[in-house]
């Protein structure tokens, strides 16, 4: 297991960090771990040092967050970012994606320099290069696959979170159980689809705002079409193909923001492969939107990877 320390620095803790770091448990499986991504251990000290730096840069934040009861939310945000950064690094190694120091420096310069690039963000000027590198690698991941990917899936719908979870669990039992559920729902007059094929170019909104393309065959996903809409999609991905010869329609035309969003959802494949364990002090990991949330009831949906044991 590798041991990752942010910038190689360990800053002394301050009293305010106690609000952030207090909580039950000592980590997912190793003492002092904020999270474990594959074989990489992200120490609690990384989150704590970042929190300390943020308070130092913006001293008004602490009383505001304390008044709003949002100190824990900030902790989850920081922990989430460190996990996603590690997932990006994992994906970049797997996909042989590179961003040079010169490219990062040029991009920071285009943003007005380190100070301007991090204005109003949880990052500080010292982290500007790290922030830009992660963004650029994520966009490169999206650029590589946005024209090449196609998926085939079965689909049904649900009207409540509980119903969506129940249907997702049934579909995750296997192809026959999934087919039976879709046929049953179709007979009941619900919106369903079988062997539906989709490419990002055919629905850029779905590509950039849903986890559909970031799931291997056999994965079952349940998520709302839009937050708090009460319209849940329950999908079983049946096939996922990559065509390196596909014409470039979006790779050179889509904006960096879209490519980053698409690339972020693609990290779902990396997260399923490596595994993400989050310390209970930061809540639970939301495998749909790849972020930490306070508890299981606040995840944005459900994700059952192929052949994963079901409760």
HUNOR-V843828 format. One record per backbone hydrogen bond with DSSP energy under -1.0 kcal/mol. NH is the residue of the N-H (numbers start at 1). CO is the residue of the C=O. E is the energy in kcal/mol with one decimal. If there is no record, write none. Layout:
[[NH & CO & E] [NH & CO & E]]
This chain:
[[2 & 39 & -2.0] [4 & 41 & -2.2] [8 & 5 & -1.3] [9 & 6 & -1.9] [17 & 14 & -1.4] [18 & 15 & -1.7] [19 & 16 & -1.4] [21 & 17 & -2.7] [22 & 18 & -1.7] [32 & 26 & -1.9] [33 & 30 & -1.8] [34 & 42 & -2.8] [35 & 42 & -1.5] [36 & 277 & -2.5] [37 & 40 & -2.6] [38 & 275 & -1.9] [40 & 37 & -2.5] [41 & 2 & -2.2] [42 & 35 & -2.9] [43 & 4 & -1.1] [44 & 32 & -3.1] [46 & 43 & -1.2] [48 & 44 & -2.6] [49 & 45 & -2.8] [50 & 46 & -1.8] [51 & 47 & -2.4] [52 & 48 & -2.6] [53 & 49 & -2.4] [54 & 50 & -2.3] [55 & 51 & -2.2] [56 & 52 & -2.1] [57 & 53 & -2.3] [58 & 54 & -2.6] [61 & 58 & -2.2] [64 & 60 & -1.3] [65 & 61 & -3.1] [66 & 62 & -2.8] [67 & 63 & -2.3] [68 & 64 & -2.0] [70 & 65 & -3.0] [74 & 70 & -2.1] [75 & 71 & -2.0] [76 & 72 & -2.3] [77 & 73 & -2.2] [78 & 74 & -2.6] [79 & 75 & -2.6] [80 & 76 & -2.8] [81 & 77 & -2.1] [82 & 78 & -2.0] [83 & 79 & -2.1] [84 & 80 & -2.8] [85 & 81 & -2.5] [86 & 82 & -1.8] [87 & 83 & -2.4] [88 & 84 & -2.6] [89 & 85 & -2.2] [90 & 86 & -2.4] [91 & 87 & -2.8] [92 & 88 & -2.8] [93 & 89 & -2.0] [94 & 90 & -2.3] [95 & 91 & -2.8] [97 & 92 & -2.2] [104 & 100 & -2.1] [105 & 101 & -2.7] [106 & 102 & -2.7] [107 & 103 & -2.2] [108 & 104 & -2.6] [109 & 105 & -2.2] [110 & 106 & -2.1] [111 & 107 & -1.4] [112 & 109 & -1.6] [113 & 108 & -2.6] [117 & 113 & -2.7] [118 & 114 & -1.1] [121 & 118 & -2.1] [127 & 124 & -1.7] [128 & 125 & -1.2] [131 & 127 & -2.8] [132 & 128 & -2.7] [133 & 129 & -2.5] [134 & 130 & -2.1] [135 & 131 & -2.3] [136 & 132 & -2.8] [137 & 133 & -2.5] [138 & 134 & -2.3] [139 & 135 & -2.3] [140 & 136 & -2.3] [141 & 137 & -2.2] [142 & 138 & -2.1] [143 & 139 & -2.8] [144 & 140 & -2.2] [145 & 141 & -1.2] [146 & 142 & -1.9] [149 & 145 & -2.2] [150 & 241 & -1.8] [151 & 198 & -2.5] [152 & 239 & -2.3] [153 & 196 & -2.4] [154 & 236 & -2.1] [155 & 193 & -3.1] [156 & 234 & -2.2] [158 & 232 & -1.9] [164 & 160 & -2.3] [165 & 161 & -2.5] [166 & 162 & -2.3] [167 & 163 & -2.4] [168 & 164 & -2.5] [169 & 165 & -2.5] [170 & 166 & -1.8] [171 & 167 & -2.7] [172 & 168 & -1.9] [173 & 170 & -1.3] [174 & 171 & -1.1] [178 & 174 & -2.2] [179 & 175 & -2.6] [180 & 176 & -2.6] [181 & 177 & -2.1] [182 & 178 & -2.4] [183 & 179 & -2.3] [184 & 180 & -2.3] [185 & 181 & -2.7] [186 & 182 & -2.4] [187 & 183 & -2.1] [188 & 184 & -1.2] [189 & 186 & -1.5] [190 & 185 & -2.5] [193 & 155 & -2.1] [196 & 153 & -2.7] [198 & 151 & -2.3] [202 & 199 & -1.6] [207 & 203 & -2.2] [208 & 204 & -2.3] [209 & 205 & -1.2] [210 & 206 & -1.4] [214 & 211 & -1.2] [218 & 237 & -3.9] [219 & 216 & -2.0] [220 & 304 & -2.2] [221 & 235 & -2.9] [222 & 302 & -2.3] [223 & 233 & -2.0] [225 & 231 & -2.5] [229 & 226 & -1.7] [232 & 158 & -2.7] [233 & 223 & -3.1] [234 & 156 & -2.6] [235 & 221 & -3.3] [236 & 154 & -2.2] [237 & 219 & -2.6] [238 & 152 & -3.0] [239 & 152 & -1.8] [241 & 150 & -2.8] [243 & 148 & -2.1] [246 & 243 & -1.9] [249 & 247 & -1.1] [254 & 250 & -3.1] [259 & 255 & -2.3] [260 & 256 & -2.6] [261 & 257 & -2.2] [262 & 258 & -2.7] [263 & 259 & -2.7] [264 & 260 & -2.5] [265 & 261 & -1.8] [266 & 262 & -1.7] [268 & 265 & -1.9] [269 & 266 & -1.6] [271 & 267 & -2.9] [272 & 268 & -2.3] [273 & 269 & -2.0] [274 & 270 & -3.0] [275 & 271 & -2.4] [277 & 36 & -2.6] [279 & 34 & -2.8] [282 & 279 & -2.1] [283 & 280 & -1.6] [284 & 293 & -2.8] [286 & 291 & -3.5] [290 & 286 & -1.0] [291 & 286 & -1.2] [293 & 284 & -2.7] [298 & 295 & -1.9] [299 & 296 & -1.3] [302 & 222 & -2.3] [304 & 220 & -2.7] [308 & 305 & -2.0]]
